[in-house]
Amino acid sequence: MTKWRKALFPLQIVFAGAVFLRKNLYKKGVFSRYTAAVPVIVVGNISTGGTGKTPMVDYLLAKFSKKYRLAVLSRGYGRSSKGYVAVTSNATASVVGDEPKMLAQKHPNVAISVCEHRPNGLVQMLEDHPKIDAFFLDDALQHLRLKPSFKIVLTTFQEPWFSDALLPVGNLREPASAAQQANVVVVTKCPVTLPEETKKIYAAKLGVLPTQQLFFTTLDYDTKVRGAAEMPLEEFIKNPFILLTGIANPSTLCAFLDEKKATYTHQSFADHHVFTKAEVETLQKSNIPILTTEKDAVRLTPYNVPQLYSLGVRVRFLDGEKSFLAAVASAIEN
Protein backbone atom coordinates (compact mmCIF):
# COMPACT_ATOMS: atom_id res chain seq x y z
CA MET A 1 0.00 0.00 0.00
CA THR A 2 1.65 3.25 -1.14
CA LYS A 3 1.78 6.32 1.11
CA TRP A 4 -0.18 8.52 -1.31
CA ARG A 5 -3.14 6.15 -1.18
CA LYS A 6 -3.43 6.65 2.58
CA ALA A 7 -4.37 10.25 1.83
CA LEU A 8 -7.52 8.88 0.19
CA PHE A 9 -8.95 7.77 3.54
CA PRO A 10 -11.92 10.21 3.37
CA LEU A 11 -12.93 8.62 0.05
CA GLN A 12 -12.59 5.21 1.64
CA ILE A 13 -15.28 6.17 4.16
CA VAL A 14 -17.60 7.15 1.31
CA PHE A 15 -16.85 3.91 -0.54
CA ALA A 16 -17.45 1.82 2.59
CA GLY A 17 -20.79 3.54 3.12
CA ALA A 18 -21.85 2.86 -0.46
CA VAL A 19 -20.89 -0.83 -0.16
CA PHE A 20 -22.79 -1.16 3.13
CA LEU A 21 -25.90 0.55 1.75
CA ARG A 22 -25.95 -1.52 -1.43
CA LYS A 23 -25.60 -4.84 0.40
CA ASN A 24 -28.31 -3.91 2.89
CA LEU A 25 -30.76 -2.94 0.16
CA TYR A 26 -30.37 -6.42 -1.33
CA LYS A 27 -30.50 -8.04 2.10
CA LYS A 28 -33.78 -6.30 2.94
CA GLY A 29 -35.31 -7.25 -0.40
CA VAL A 30 -35.49 -3.74 -1.84
CA PHE A 31 -33.64 -5.17 -4.83
CA SER A 32 -34.46 -8.72 -5.92
CA ARG A 33 -31.90 -11.50 -6.37
CA TYR A 34 -32.09 -14.24 -9.00
CA THR A 35 -31.77 -17.90 -8.01
CA ALA A 36 -31.09 -20.29 -10.89
CA ALA A 37 -32.82 -23.64 -11.25
CA VAL A 38 -29.45 -25.43 -11.22
CA PRO A 39 -26.42 -25.02 -8.93
CA VAL A 40 -24.34 -21.88 -9.49
CA ILE A 41 -20.80 -22.02 -8.14
CA VAL A 42 -19.00 -18.70 -7.96
CA VAL A 43 -15.21 -18.36 -7.98
CA GLY A 44 -14.22 -14.87 -6.91
CA ASN A 45 -12.29 -12.63 -4.59
CA ILE A 46 -12.78 -9.51 -2.51
CA SER A 47 -9.76 -7.72 -3.97
CA THR A 48 -9.43 -6.06 -7.37
CA GLY A 49 -7.78 -8.98 -9.17
CA GLY A 50 -4.76 -11.18 -9.67
CA THR A 51 -5.77 -13.94 -7.25
CA GLY A 52 -5.93 -16.74 -9.85
CA LYS A 53 -9.65 -17.04 -10.54
CA THR A 54 -9.26 -18.21 -14.13
CA PRO A 55 -6.69 -20.94 -13.30
CA MET A 56 -9.11 -22.15 -10.61
CA VAL A 57 -12.04 -22.29 -13.05
CA ASP A 58 -9.77 -24.09 -15.53
CA TYR A 59 -8.87 -26.59 -12.79
CA LEU A 60 -12.53 -27.17 -11.87
CA LEU A 61 -13.52 -27.75 -15.49
CA ALA A 62 -10.67 -30.21 -15.95
CA LYS A 63 -11.81 -32.14 -12.87
CA PHE A 64 -15.57 -32.16 -13.43
CA SER A 65 -16.44 -31.62 -17.11
CA LYS A 66 -16.13 -35.30 -17.99
CA LYS A 67 -18.75 -36.32 -15.41
CA TYR A 68 -21.14 -33.36 -15.49
CA ARG A 69 -22.61 -31.10 -18.16
CA LEU A 70 -21.07 -27.80 -17.14
CA ALA A 71 -21.32 -24.20 -18.25
CA VAL A 72 -19.26 -21.10 -17.56
CA LEU A 73 -20.66 -17.60 -17.51
CA SER A 74 -18.21 -14.71 -17.41
CA ARG A 75 -18.45 -10.96 -17.68
CA GLY A 76 -15.89 -11.12 -20.49
CA TYR A 77 -13.78 -8.28 -19.17
CA GLY A 78 -12.20 -6.10 -21.86
CA ARG A 79 -14.41 -7.34 -24.70
CA SER A 80 -15.69 -4.99 -27.38
CA SER A 81 -19.21 -6.49 -27.40
CA LYS A 82 -22.12 -5.86 -25.05
CA GLY A 83 -24.87 -8.06 -23.67
CA TYR A 84 -25.08 -11.81 -24.05
CA VAL A 85 -22.65 -13.54 -26.40
CA ALA A 86 -22.03 -17.29 -26.70
CA VAL A 87 -18.36 -18.19 -26.99
CA THR A 88 -18.06 -20.27 -30.16
CA SER A 89 -14.99 -21.80 -31.78
CA ASN A 90 -14.70 -18.91 -34.24
CA ALA A 91 -15.25 -16.15 -31.65
CA THR A 92 -12.31 -13.80 -31.16
CA ALA A 93 -10.84 -12.70 -27.84
CA SER A 94 -11.64 -9.08 -28.69
CA VAL A 95 -15.36 -9.91 -28.94
CA VAL A 96 -15.79 -12.34 -26.02
CA GLY A 97 -12.78 -11.60 -23.79
CA ASP A 98 -9.44 -13.37 -23.51
CA GLU A 99 -10.24 -15.59 -20.52
CA PRO A 100 -13.55 -17.01 -21.88
CA LYS A 101 -11.87 -17.63 -25.24
CA MET A 102 -8.97 -19.44 -23.58
CA LEU A 103 -11.31 -21.62 -21.50
CA ALA A 104 -13.38 -22.45 -24.60
CA GLN A 105 -10.27 -23.61 -26.44
CA LYS A 106 -9.18 -25.82 -23.54
CA HIS A 107 -12.65 -27.22 -22.73
CA PRO A 108 -14.65 -27.60 -25.98
CA ASN A 109 -17.28 -29.76 -24.24
CA VAL A 110 -18.21 -26.93 -21.83
CA ALA A 111 -20.82 -24.30 -22.75
CA ILE A 112 -19.26 -20.86 -22.27
CA SER A 113 -20.93 -17.46 -22.62
CA VAL A 114 -20.36 -13.88 -21.54
CA CYS A 115 -22.85 -11.39 -20.14
CA GLU A 116 -22.34 -8.46 -17.79
CA HIS A 117 -25.83 -9.01 -16.31
CA ARG A 118 -25.35 -12.45 -14.79
CA PRO A 119 -29.05 -13.36 -14.17
CA ASN A 120 -29.91 -12.52 -17.79
CA GLY A 121 -26.93 -14.56 -18.93
CA LEU A 122 -27.95 -17.57 -16.85
CA VAL A 123 -31.51 -17.46 -18.14
CA GLN A 124 -30.31 -17.34 -21.74
CA MET A 125 -27.79 -20.14 -21.23
CA LEU A 126 -30.44 -22.37 -19.68
CA GLU A 127 -32.62 -21.75 -22.72
CA ASP A 128 -29.74 -22.60 -25.06
CA HIS A 129 -28.52 -25.56 -22.98
CA PRO A 130 -31.47 -26.90 -20.92
CA LYS A 131 -29.55 -29.97 -19.72
CA ILE A 132 -26.80 -28.11 -17.87
CA ASP A 133 -25.99 -29.67 -14.49
CA ALA A 134 -24.19 -26.67 -12.98
CA PHE A 135 -22.64 -23.29 -13.72
CA PHE A 136 -19.23 -21.94 -12.77
CA LEU A 137 -19.08 -18.15 -12.62
CA ASP A 138 -15.79 -16.30 -12.77
CA ASP A 139 -15.62 -13.21 -10.53
CA ALA A 140 -19.24 -12.68 -9.48
CA LEU A 141 -19.07 -12.46 -5.67
CA GLN A 142 -20.01 -8.77 -5.80
CA HIS A 143 -22.77 -9.31 -8.38
CA LEU A 144 -25.63 -9.13 -5.86
CA ARG A 145 -28.38 -9.51 -8.48
CA LEU A 146 -27.45 -13.18 -8.40
CA LYS A 147 -27.79 -15.55 -5.45
CA PRO A 148 -25.22 -18.34 -5.94
CA SER A 149 -25.53 -21.76 -4.32
CA PHE A 150 -21.81 -22.16 -3.50
CA LYS A 151 -19.02 -19.59 -3.08
CA ILE A 152 -15.27 -20.09 -3.44
CA VAL A 153 -13.27 -17.03 -2.42
CA LEU A 154 -9.57 -16.68 -3.30
CA THR A 155 -6.75 -14.64 -1.81
CA THR A 156 -3.06 -14.76 -2.63
CA PHE A 157 -0.40 -15.86 -0.17
CA GLN A 158 1.65 -12.75 -1.01
CA GLU A 159 -1.17 -10.21 -0.60
CA PRO A 160 -3.84 -11.69 1.69
CA TRP A 161 -6.84 -9.57 2.54
CA PHE A 162 -5.72 -9.21 6.15
CA SER A 163 -2.78 -7.12 4.85
CA ASP A 164 -4.96 -4.98 2.62
CA ALA A 165 -7.51 -2.20 3.02
CA LEU A 166 -10.73 -1.10 1.41
CA LEU A 167 -10.65 0.89 -1.84
CA PRO A 168 -9.32 3.43 -2.67
CA VAL A 169 -6.72 3.22 0.12
CA GLY A 170 -6.16 -0.47 -0.57
CA ASN A 171 -7.43 -2.97 -3.13
CA LEU A 172 -10.43 -4.53 -1.37
CA ARG A 173 -13.80 -4.27 -3.10
CA GLU A 174 -15.59 -4.89 0.19
CA PRO A 175 -14.61 -5.42 3.85
CA ALA A 176 -12.62 -8.57 4.62
CA SER A 177 -15.54 -9.81 6.75
CA ALA A 178 -17.47 -10.38 3.49
CA ALA A 179 -15.29 -13.46 2.88
CA GLN A 180 -17.01 -15.16 5.81
CA GLN A 181 -20.06 -15.64 3.58
CA ALA A 182 -18.10 -18.02 1.36
CA ASN A 183 -18.25 -21.80 1.66
CA VAL A 184 -14.58 -22.30 0.82
CA VAL A 185 -11.49 -20.10 1.18
CA VAL A 186 -8.45 -20.82 -0.99
CA VAL A 187 -5.05 -19.21 -0.48
CA THR A 188 -3.41 -19.19 -3.91
CA LYS A 189 0.15 -18.84 -5.25
CA CYS A 190 1.66 -20.33 -2.10
CA PRO A 191 5.28 -21.48 -1.82
CA VAL A 192 5.64 -25.14 -2.75
CA THR A 193 6.48 -25.99 0.85
CA LEU A 194 4.38 -24.32 3.51
CA PRO A 195 4.81 -25.10 7.24
CA GLU A 196 1.71 -26.12 9.17
CA GLU A 197 2.33 -23.27 11.60
CA THR A 198 2.10 -20.77 8.74
CA LYS A 199 -1.21 -22.29 7.64
CA LYS A 200 -2.57 -21.89 11.17
CA ILE A 201 -1.46 -18.25 11.27
CA TYR A 202 -3.18 -17.55 7.95
CA ALA A 203 -6.36 -19.31 9.07
CA ALA A 204 -6.50 -17.08 12.14
CA LYS A 205 -5.67 -13.83 10.34
CA LEU A 206 -8.08 -14.56 7.49
CA GLY A 207 -10.86 -15.03 10.02
CA VAL A 208 -11.89 -18.41 8.62
CA LEU A 209 -15.00 -19.67 10.40
CA PRO A 210 -15.45 -23.24 11.71
CA THR A 211 -18.17 -23.67 9.06
CA GLN A 212 -15.74 -22.83 6.25
CA GLN A 213 -13.09 -24.99 4.62
CA LEU A 214 -9.60 -23.57 4.02
CA PHE A 215 -7.16 -24.80 1.38
CA PHE A 216 -3.72 -23.78 0.15
CA THR A 217 -2.64 -24.02 -3.49
CA THR A 218 0.35 -23.25 -5.66
CA LEU A 219 0.87 -22.86 -9.40
CA ASP A 220 2.64 -25.46 -11.55
CA TYR A 221 3.87 -24.39 -14.96
CA ASP A 222 3.92 -26.73 -17.95
CA THR A 223 7.10 -28.51 -18.92
CA LYS A 224 6.57 -27.51 -22.58
CA VAL A 225 6.01 -24.26 -24.44
CA ARG A 226 3.58 -24.17 -27.36
CA GLY A 227 3.91 -22.20 -30.58
CA ALA A 228 4.19 -23.34 -34.18
CA ALA A 229 5.45 -26.51 -32.52
CA GLU A 230 5.90 -27.78 -28.97
CA MET A 231 9.27 -27.45 -27.33
CA PRO A 232 10.52 -28.55 -23.89
CA LEU A 233 10.68 -25.52 -21.61
CA GLU A 234 14.22 -26.42 -20.56
CA GLU A 235 15.27 -26.29 -24.22
CA PHE A 236 13.44 -23.02 -24.86
CA ILE A 237 15.08 -21.11 -22.00
CA LYS A 238 18.62 -22.02 -23.08
CA ASN A 239 18.53 -18.90 -25.27
CA PRO A 240 17.47 -15.32 -24.41
CA PHE A 241 13.82 -14.44 -25.06
CA ILE A 242 11.20 -11.76 -24.51
CA LEU A 243 8.67 -12.41 -21.76
CA LEU A 244 5.45 -10.63 -22.66
CA THR A 245 2.66 -10.45 -20.09
CA GLY A 246 -0.68 -8.68 -19.96
CA ILE A 247 -1.94 -10.16 -16.69
CA ALA A 248 -2.74 -8.65 -13.29
CA ASN A 249 0.30 -10.00 -11.48
CA PRO A 250 3.18 -11.62 -13.42
CA SER A 251 5.47 -11.88 -10.38
CA THR A 252 4.85 -15.61 -9.89
CA LEU A 253 5.79 -16.37 -13.50
CA CYS A 254 8.88 -14.17 -13.28
CA ALA A 255 9.97 -15.87 -10.06
CA PHE A 256 9.54 -19.27 -11.73
CA LEU A 257 11.69 -18.27 -14.71
CA ASP A 258 14.27 -16.61 -12.47
CA GLU A 259 14.58 -19.81 -10.46
CA LYS A 260 15.39 -21.60 -13.71
CA LYS A 261 18.13 -19.02 -14.48
CA ALA A 262 16.33 -17.95 -17.66
CA THR A 263 17.61 -14.89 -19.52
CA TYR A 264 14.79 -12.68 -20.70
CA THR A 265 13.57 -9.12 -21.18
CA HIS A 266 10.20 -8.56 -19.56
CA GLN A 267 7.59 -6.46 -21.41
CA SER A 268 4.77 -6.03 -18.93
CA PHE A 269 1.36 -4.63 -19.87
CA ALA A 270 -1.83 -4.09 -17.89
CA ASP A 271 -4.27 -6.96 -17.42
CA HIS A 272 -6.32 -7.66 -20.59
CA HIS A 273 -4.16 -5.21 -22.54
CA VAL A 274 -5.38 -4.50 -26.07
CA PHE A 275 -2.30 -4.44 -28.27
CA THR A 276 -2.00 -1.49 -30.63
CA LYS A 277 -1.07 -1.80 -34.28
CA ALA A 278 2.38 -0.39 -33.53
CA GLU A 279 2.94 -2.86 -30.70
CA VAL A 280 1.90 -5.79 -32.87
CA GLU A 281 4.20 -4.66 -35.68
CA THR A 282 7.10 -4.43 -33.23
CA LEU A 283 6.40 -7.98 -32.01
CA GLN A 284 6.13 -9.25 -35.58
CA LYS A 285 9.59 -7.85 -36.33
CA SER A 286 11.18 -9.45 -33.26
CA ASN A 287 14.20 -11.57 -34.12
CA ILE A 288 14.20 -13.44 -30.80
CA PRO A 289 11.54 -15.81 -29.36
CA ILE A 290 8.62 -14.37 -27.39
CA LEU A 291 7.12 -16.22 -24.42
CA THR A 292 3.70 -15.28 -23.12
CA THR A 293 0.82 -16.69 -21.08
CA GLU A 294 -2.06 -18.73 -22.47
CA LYS A 295 -4.40 -15.81 -21.81
CA ASP A 296 -2.19 -13.34 -23.68
CA ALA A 297 -1.68 -15.83 -26.52
CA VAL A 298 -5.38 -15.87 -27.45
CA ARG A 299 -5.20 -12.09 -27.98
CA LEU A 300 -2.02 -12.28 -30.03
CA THR A 301 -2.67 -15.40 -32.14
CA PRO A 302 -4.78 -13.58 -34.79
CA TYR A 303 -1.77 -11.38 -35.62
CA ASN A 304 0.50 -14.26 -36.65
CA VAL A 305 3.42 -13.14 -34.51
CA PRO A 306 6.41 -15.32 -35.48
CA GLN A 307 8.33 -17.10 -32.74
CA LEU A 308 5.42 -16.65 -30.31
CA TYR A 309 5.20 -19.34 -27.63
CA SER A 310 2.89 -19.72 -24.65
CA LEU A 311 3.39 -21.41 -21.29
CA GLY A 312 0.44 -23.01 -19.52
CA VAL A 313 -0.16 -23.01 -15.78
CA ARG A 314 -2.14 -25.29 -13.48
CA VAL A 315 -3.47 -25.14 -9.92
CA ARG A 316 -2.01 -27.68 -7.52
CA PHE A 317 -3.29 -28.22 -3.98
CA LEU A 318 -0.64 -28.51 -1.29
CA ASP A 319 -2.99 -30.84 0.60
CA GLY A 320 -6.68 -31.52 1.08
CA GLU A 321 -7.48 -31.77 -2.63
CA LYS A 322 -9.89 -34.68 -2.14
CA SER A 323 -11.85 -32.71 0.45
CA PHE A 324 -12.05 -29.70 -1.86
CA LEU A 325 -13.26 -31.80 -4.80
CA ALA A 326 -15.80 -33.55 -2.57
CA ALA A 327 -17.20 -30.18 -1.44
CA VAL A 328 -17.54 -28.95 -5.05
CA ALA A 329 -19.04 -32.26 -6.22
CA SER A 330 -21.62 -32.01 -3.42
CA ALA A 331 -22.47 -28.47 -4.54
CA ILE A 332 -22.94 -29.62 -8.14
CA GLU A 333 -25.16 -32.55 -7.18
CA ASN A 334 -27.27 -30.63 -4.67
N, C-alpha and C positions, 0 to 999 in steps of 0.2 A: 504494500500500500504506500504510494508516494505521498510526500508531505503536502503537496499542493491540493491533493484530494481531501485532506482533512479539513481544509478551509470550506469545503462544500457541506459541512455538517448541517447548516440551516436547511439546505435543500433535502438532506437526508430525512429530516423530520417531516417535511412535506410529503416525500415519497412514501415514508412509512405510514403516514396517515391515509394516503390514497390506497395503499395495499390493504390496510386494515378495513377501510370502508368497503372496498370492492368485495373482499372475502365475506364480510358480514351481510352484504346485500344478497349474495348467493345463499349464504347459510340460512337466512331468514325467509328465503323463498321469493324475494322481490324479483329476482331474475331466475328463470327456470334452468334446470340442468337436464341434459339428455342422457338417458341410459339405454345402451344398445341391447338388442335381443341376444347377443352372443358376448362372451367374455372379451373385455378390452384391457389389455396389459400395457401400461405406460412405462416407458423408460425415459427418465428425465433427470434434471438436477435443479438446484436452487441457485446456482451461480450462472454467469452469463455465457458459459461455454467451455469447451476444451476438456470435458471430463471423460470422454470416450463413449458417448451414447451410441454412435453408429457402429463401432466395433462390437458393442454389446448386442445390438439388434442383429448384426451379422452372425454373431455367436448363437443367439437364440434360434435364428432361422436354420442354421446348420444343424442344430440339435433336434429341432422339432418338426421341420417341414416335411420330413419323410413319413411321419406318422399322422400328422394333422393337416387339414386344409387351412393354410394360414394366409393372412393378408397384412400388409403394412400400409399405414396412412401417415404421410408426412406433410409438413407445411411446404416443403420444397424451397427452403431458404435460398434466396438469390436468383430464383427463376424469373424469366421475363413474362411468363403467363400469369393469369389470374383465375381464380375459381377452381373448379374440379377438373383435373386432367389425369387420365389413366396413363401409367408409365408402360409404354409398349416397347418392343425391341428396336423400333426405328426412331424412338423419341430421343431428342438431344438433351444434353445436360443443361443447356441454356434455357430450354423450355420447361423441364421438369425438376431441375436442381441436380447437383452433382451426386449427392448422397443417395437419393432414390434411384438414379440411373445406375450407380455402382451396385446397389443391392439387387436391382433387377437383372443385371448381367450375371451376378454370382448365384442368384436363386431364381431361375426362370420358371419354376413351378409355384412361385408365390405371387399372389395378386398384389400389385403395388400401385398406389395412386397418391396424388398430392392435392391438398385443399387447405386453405388457411382457416376455413370454418370447419372445425373437426366434426361436429354433429352432422352437418350437411354432407361432408365427405363420407362418413360412415353409412348414412342412409343410401347414398348413391352406390357405394361399393356393395352393400347388401342386395341392392336391386340387380347389380351387374353379376354378382357372385353369391347367389342365395344359399350355397352350401358351405360357406366359410365357417370354420370351427372357432376361430379366435382371431383377434386383431392385435398387432403390436404397433404402438404409436411412439414415434421418436420425438421427444421433447414436447410433451403436452401437459406437464404437471401444473402449469399456470393457466391452462386453458379451462377456465371454470365452467364454461358452457357444457362441458362434458363431464360425466361422472364415471370414471373408470372403475373396473372391478378389482384391479390389482396394480399396485404402484411399486416400481423399482427406482430408487433414487441413488444417484452416483455422486461421488466426490473424489477428488484426486488425493493421493498420499501427500503430494508436494504442497498443495494448497487446499487443505480441508476447510470446511465452512467454519470451524471453530477459530480459525486464524483470519477470517475475513470479516467484512462489515457490509451493511446494507448499501445499495446504490444511493447516491453517486460517490460516496466516500470509498466504498469497497466494490465488490462485484456480485453481491447477493441480490437476487430478484425479490426475495422475500425473507423474513426472519428465519434464522436457523431452526427455530422450533417447528417450522412448517414441515421439516423432514420427518417429524414424529408421526405424521399421517401416512407415511409409506409402509408397505408390508415388509420390504427388504431394503437394506442399505448395503451398498457395495463401494468399497474403497478401491479405486482404480490406480493403475500405473505405479504399483508398489515395487520396491526392490524385490529381487528374486528370492532372497532370504529375509524373512521378517521375524524377529524374536516374538515369542508369545507375550512377553511383557509389554512390547510396543503395541500389540493388538489390543491388550487390555486398556492401555492408556488411551488409545484412539476410541475405543468403545465408550469409555467414560466421558471424554471430551466431546464426542459427537452427540452425546445424550441419547444413545440407543436405548429404547425401552425394552422391557422383558418380553413384550409381545412381538417385537421385531427381530428379524434375523440379520446378522452382520457377516459379510464376506469380504475377503481381500483378494484382489486379482492383480496380475501383471500383464504386460504385452510381450508376445513372442513374434518376432519378425520371421518372414519366410526365409528359407535357405537358398531360394532362387529369385532372380530378377526376371521380369517379363517385358519383352519388347517385340521386335520383329522375330526374335527367337528367344527361347529361355537360356539363361546362363547362370551357373552357380554364383551365388553372391560373393563367395571367397575369390572367385576368378575375376568378377567384375571390379572389385575394390583394389585389385593389384595396381590399377592405373588411376591417375587423377580424374575426377569427374565433377560435374556441377550437381549440387543437391538443390532441387527446386521444390519449395513447399508453399501451399496456400491453405494452411490449416490453422486452427486456433492456437495450438501449442506444439511446435515441432521439437521441443527440448528433449523429449524421450527418444525420438528418432536420432537426433544429433548425438546424444549420449551413447546410443547403441553403436553408431558408426565410429565415434571416437574411441570406444572400447576396442573396436576391431582395427584401430590404427589406420583408418581410411583417410585418404588425402582428397579433400573436396573444397569447393567454394560454395558457400550457402547463399542462395537467392531466396529470401523469405518475403512472402506476400501475405496480405490479410486473408482471413478465412473466407472461402468461397470467391476468391479473387477472380474477376473477369479480365482475362488477358486482352490487352489492346493489340491493334494491328502491328504496331511498332515492336511490342514485346514478342509477339509471335514470330515476326521476321527475324529478330535477333536470335531467338531460339533455333529457328530453322537454319541459320547460318553458323551455328555452333560447330566447331571442329573437334569437340570432345564430348564423351557420353554425358547424358543428363539422366539423373535418377530422381524420381518423384514418387508420391504416394498414389495408391489406387484411386483415391478420390480426385486428386489433381489430374490423373491420367485421363479420366473420362471427359474432362473439360478440354484437354489438349489433343486428344486423339483425332478429332476432326481436322486438325491443321497439318497432319502428316509431318510432325517434327521428326527428323532423322535422329537416330541414336537415342531415342527416348525410351527409358526403361522405368518400370514401376516395381515397388516392393510392397508386398502384402503384409498385413499384421493381423494377429489373432489374440483374443482374450484367453488367458489361462488362469484358472483358480489356484491359489496357493494351497488351499485345502477346502473341504466342505462342498465340493462341486456336486456330489450326489444329492446333498440336502437342498442345494439351490435348485437343481433341476427338478427335484420332487415337488418343491413349492410351486414352481412355474407350471409343471404338468397338472398339479391339482387346480391351479387357477384356470387353466385351459379347459379342463374337464368339468369344472363346476360353474 
